[in-house]
Amino acid sequence: MVLRCDLCRIEVPDERVLADHTKGKRHQALLNVRERFETSQNASIYVSRIKPEHDENILKTYFSRFGQIKNAFIDKEKHLYAIIEFDNIDSTNRCLEHGDDYKLDDGSRLKVKQRNHHEFKSKRMLVSEHEFLNFNKEKEIEQHALMVQNLNNKSTIDEQAASIVEQEKITDEVFNMREGFFKELEIIFLKHFPEVKLCLTGSMANGLATHLSDMDLVLILNETYIEPQNLSSSNNSGESMNIDDNSCSNDIDMNQNKFKRNTSDESSNLTLSSPSTYSADDLIQMSVTDRLDYIRRLLRSYAAYVCHVQRISQARCPVVRFCHKQQKFFCELSVNNHLAVANTDLVRYFLAFEPKLRSLLYTIRLWLKQKDLLGKGHPFNTYTVFWMIVCALQLDNQQLPNVQNLVEHATRKRQYGPWNCSVPEIKEIKRNISNISLGKEYVEII
């Protein structure tokens, strides 16, 4: 059974969740907004037969005889009517009881009646996805102009690379805000599934985040390995630990499916009474669509500052995608995506092994942006460039260890499906003074 909160325009799975939702800040805030909206309507009158020379001040002066005026505005397009809002309903009633004689000083007679009442409807989305994208695009253009101006003042490639990192990297303030948002999401999931773990992956976790980076999340329900979906457009070749951050399809299915048990597994005799009683193991047994729907509804019901919550099930790695209203960034949450977690650990290991990798990556990435070769719809993204650099350094006098060498030296073995994702702990790295010349490597790689 799916219940609906008409005020917030969301659906919740059962009465317990609905009761919790109505106590939340979001619902209570909308209650206050609706109350002010209804009070404003009750305290307002509709005035017609106004003339072009009549303005708000003239109307305020006339109607102030009935009580204090809180607000007044005139139809700007055709100048045919005005809305006068009194400070209280008693003043409105006195005005309406005055009769039909509403005569201004210029002899004009106005027609006054109670303002029509309209049903209060909350806006589900405060900012459109298009506005989110435009906001980030404008920010990127502004940052790029500042960066070019700053780079012209540097004399060497090493100095320019350091400047690029400083300009591109995410600020501590933004990082702390996103970290706080991550902790809020973590609390929500742990409340419903105490045994799960929410992991931060991708650039926000491996140290390559910029001010435009999205937030990639993985909800680890258990150690079950979920095989990536075999889509016709997918490429199944390549290293398992190199997860393409653009692999998700834009084909977004917004159908409101009810939660159903995945009956394809006849060996399971589990009976689920309602979504609120689901465990982490129950979610694993669901179909991809139902599993993502459950998570989507949790986010829409409990997560503050979340909008545009979408289920993207037709992708190699299905995700729930959503936006943060205030900070204006996208998040993608996948389930049991152990390979993404392992990939993040591998990137972090290489960055710790060779700190100059970050500068090299940022420099080459900027060059690719200027050539219009990087980003969505282009040949390269940040991860592919990173692995190209790693491969080049592995082949160049083995400046970086290969993956097989890392697997052999890992103290904790991690096997997911056919993939051995074992990586040594960062604290086990034998640190040597790096002799990599950014200028030399930049020229050779390009």
N, C-alpha and C positions, 0 to 999 in steps of 0.2 A: 504494500500500500504506500502510495506517494502522497504526501500532504503538501499544501502550498501556503506560503505566507503572501497574501495579496498585497500587503503594504510594501514589503521589500521585493516582491515579484521574483521569488525564488521557490524552489521545490526542496523539500526535506523528506528523508526516508520514513520517519515514524513520529509518533507523538512526543516521545522523549526528546528527540532532537529538536522538534518544533518548540517545546517548552524551554530548552536551553537557548535556542535562537532568540526567542522573544525577550529573554533577559539580557541579551547582548547589547553592546554599545551601539552597534549599527541600527538595530531595530528601535531602540529607545530614542536615538537621535531622530529617526524618521517620524516617530510618534510626536515628538516636539515640533518638527517641521509641519506635520499635518495639522496639529492643533493651531499653530500660528496661521496657517493657510485658511482654515475654517473660520477662525476668529476674524481674520481680515475680511473675508467675504461677508460675514454677518454684520460687520461694522461699516460696510460700504454701500454707497448708493450709485445708481446709474443715472447720469444726466444727459439729456438729449436736447435738440433744438439750439445748440450753441452756434455762435457765428464766428467767422474767421478772426475777427478782432478780439474775441474773448481768449484770455490766456489763463494759466493756472492761478496767478495772483488775484485776478478778478473773481474767479470762482471761490478761492479760499476766503477772500474778504467777505463775500456774500454769505457763504454757508457757515462761517465761523460763529454766526449768531445762534446756531443750534448747539454748538459745542466745539471743543478743540479739534482742529484738523490734523490728522497724522500724516496723510499723504494725498496727493492729487496729481492726476495726469490726464492729458487730452490725447485722443486718437490722432497720431501724427500724420497718418496717411491721408485721410479724408476730412479730418476735423469735424466729425459728426457727433461725437459723444465724449463724455468725460467720466472718470471714476473718482469719486471722492470718498476717502476712508477717514472715518472719525476715530477719535482716541478710544471710544467705548461704544457699546451697543445702545446705551440709553440716549446718547446724542443722535444716533441714527434713527431711533424710534421717534424722537421729538421732531426730527426733520420730516419723516414720512407722515406724521400726524398733522403737519402744517396745512395740508390740503393741496389744492392745485395752483395756488397763487405764489409762484416763484418768479418774481419780477425784479430784474436788475435795474440799476440806475439809468441805463440807456433805454429803458422801456421794453427790453427783450424779455419774453416769457419762456422760462425753461420748463421742461418736463422731467419729473423726478420719479424714480421707482426703486424698489429694492434691487440690489445687484443680483444677477442670476448666479445660482450656485453651481459649481462644477466639481466633479469628483477629483479628489487628490490622487495623482499618480506620480510615484517616484520614478526617477530616471535610472534605468539599470546601468548605463554606461555614462560616466561623466566626461570621458575623453574618448574619441574614436581611435581605432587602431591607426588610421591614416594620419591623425594628428600626432600620435606617438612617433611614427616613422619620420614625419616632417621635423619634429622637435629634435630628434637625434641627428638628422641630416644637417640641419642648420648648425647644431653644436659642432659637428665634425668639420664643417667648412670653416667655422670661426677658429677652431683649434688649429687647423692646418695652416691658416694664414699666419697665425702667431708663431707657429713652429718654423715656417720658412724664413720669417724675419729673424728669428733667433739663430737659425743655423748659419745664416750669412755672416754672423759675427764670430764663428768658430774657425780655427785655422787647420785642424786635423780631423781625420775621420773618427778617431777615437773620441775626441771632444764632441763632435757632432752626434755620435752614437749615444754618448752619455746624456746629451741634451735631449735627444729624441725619447729616451727612456723616461727621463724626468717629466717631459711634457705629456707623454702618452699614458703613463701608468696611472692607475686609479688612485685618487687621493685617500688619505686616511679617513677623512670625514665621510666620504661616500662609502668606503669599505665598511666602516663601523655601522652605518645605517643599514647596509645590506646584510651585515652579520646579524644585526638585531632582528631584521625581518626573517632571516633563516631560523633564528631561535624561536620566533613566534610560530613558524610553520612546524618546527620540530615538536613544540609543546602540543600543538593540535593533533598531530599524528600519534604521539606517544599516549595521549589521552584516550584515543580510540583503540590503539594497538600497542600496548606496553612493550611487546617483544620486538618491535621493528626498529630499524635504524635509518635515519634520514641523512644522506651523504651529499656533501657539496662536491661537485665535480667540475671538470672543464677549467676555463681560464681563471674563474674566481677562486679555485682551490689550488691550482698549480703555480700561481704567481705571475701569470701572463695577462692579467686583467687590465683593461683600459677603462676609461670613463664611459665607453659605449658598449662594454661587454654585457652579454646576457648572463642570466644565472641558470646553470644546469644542475638539476637535483636528481638523485636516485633514491627511491624508497626501497630499502632492502628488507623484504619480508622474511626470507630465510635463505638458505644456501642453494635453493633450486636454481639451476641454470635454465634460462628461457632462451631458446634458440631464436635468433633474429628472423623476422618474417621473410619468406622467400618470395619477394615481389618480382614481377617481370622486369622492372626497371632497375633492380638492384644488381650490384656487382659483388659477387661472393668471393672474389679473389682478394689477396692481400693479407697483411698482418692483422690478426684479430685484435690486437691491442691498440690499433690505430683507428679510433672511432671517428667517422666523418661527422663533423658538427653540422653539416648541411644535409644530412641524410633524410630528414623528415619531409614528408610530402606536404604540399600546401592544400591538399584535398581534405578539407575539414568537414567532418560529419557532425552536424549539430542536432541530430534527431534525439528526442527525449525518450530514450528507452528505459523501461522499468527494469529493476534488478531481477535477474533470473539466475537460477542455478544452471551451471553448464552441465547438461545431462549427457554430453558426449562420452564422459568417463563412466562407464557402467560399473566399474569396480568400486566406485565410491557410493556409500549408502548414507551420506550426510544429508540431513534435512535442515534447511535454514528457515527459521520462522520470520525473521525480519533483518534488514541490513544492519541494524544496530547491534545484532548479536554475532556479526561476522568476526572471525579471527583472521590473522595473517594467512594461515593455511587455507582458509576458505577463499580468500581473494585469489590465491594462486590457482584454485580450481575453477574460477570463473572464466568466461570467455574474455578476450582482450577488451572488447567493447564494454562489457558490464563492469570489468575491473576499473577501467578508466572513468566510466560514468560515476562509479561510487566515489572515487577520489575527486572528481570534478565537483560533485555535490557537497562533499566535505569542505572544499575550498570556498565554494560560493556561500556556504552557510556560516562558516566560522572565521575565515581568514580576513582580517582587516586590510583595507587598501588594495584589495584584489578586484580586478575587472577583466573582461574579455576571456573568461575561462572556457577553453575549447578543448574538445577531445579530438586528437589526431590519431586515428586508429589505423588508417591506411598508410603505414610507413614501415620501413625496415625495423625501426625501433619506435614503437608506438609511445606517444607522450600525451600528457595534459599540458596545454600551453596557456599561460595567463600573463597578465600585466600588473605592474605596481602603479597605482594611480598617481601617487605623489612623486615618487622618484623616477617614474617614466622609464622602466626597463622591462624586458620580457623575461619570463621564466619558462623552462621546460622541465617537466618531471616525468621520469620513466620509472618502471618497476623492475626490481631484481636485475638491473643492468650492471652486472658484476664487471663486465668488460670495460665499461666507462670508468668505474672506480679504479680498476687496474691500470687503465690507460693514464689516468690522472696521476697515479703514484709513479708510473714510469717517467712521465714528463717531469715531475718534481725531482725525481732522482737525477736525471740528466742535468737539470738546472742547478742542482746542488753540487754535482760533480764538476760542472764547468759553468761558473757564474756568468761568463761573458757570452754565453748562448743567448741570454735575454737581449743584450745590446745588439748582437748580430741579427737576431730575429726581427727586432723592431726596426732596424735600419733597412733590411731587405723588404720588409713588409711595406714600409713607407715608399720605397722605390716602386714596388709593384702597384701600389695605389695610384701613384703618379702616372703609371703606364696603363691604368684602368684594367688591371689584370687580377685584382684581388676583390673578393667579396661574393655575395650572392649573385649567381648567374655568370660568374667569371671562372677561369680555369683553376684559380688557387683560392685557398682559405688559410687562415692562420695555422691550423694543424698540419696541413700538407706542406706548407713552407717550413714549419718546424722540423718535420721528419726528413725533409730534403737536406736541411742543414746538418742534422744529426748524421745522416747517411754519408754526407760529404766528409765530415770530421772523422767518422769511423774508417773511411777508406784512406784518409790522409794520415799516414803514419800511426793509425789507430789512436788518434787523440781522444776518442771516446770508446768505451767498451761496447761490444755488440750484445744483442739481447740474449744469445745463447750463453755468453759468459756470465751475464747477470743471473740467469736461471741457475747455473751451476753453483754460484756463490751465495744464493739466497738461503737464509736459515729457516724461513717459513715458506712452505710450499703452498701455492694456490693454483688449483686446477678447476677450470670452468668448461664443461663440455670437452671438446678436443683441444682446448687451448691451455697451455702452461703459462700462467701469468705471474710467476714468482719473480720478485725483485728484492734485492738486499735492502735492509733498513738504511735510511739516510745516515744515521749515526755510524754506520759501518764503513762509510766512504773514507778511503785514504786520501786525504787532501794533499795535493801538490800545488806548488806555485805555477799558475798557468802561464804558458809562453805563447798563447794564441794572439796573433796580431789581427785586430779587427779589419784593418785596412787591407792586409794581405788576403784574408779569408773572404772578405767582401768582394774583392776584385776577382778571385778565383771562382767563387760560386756563381757570380753574375756572368 
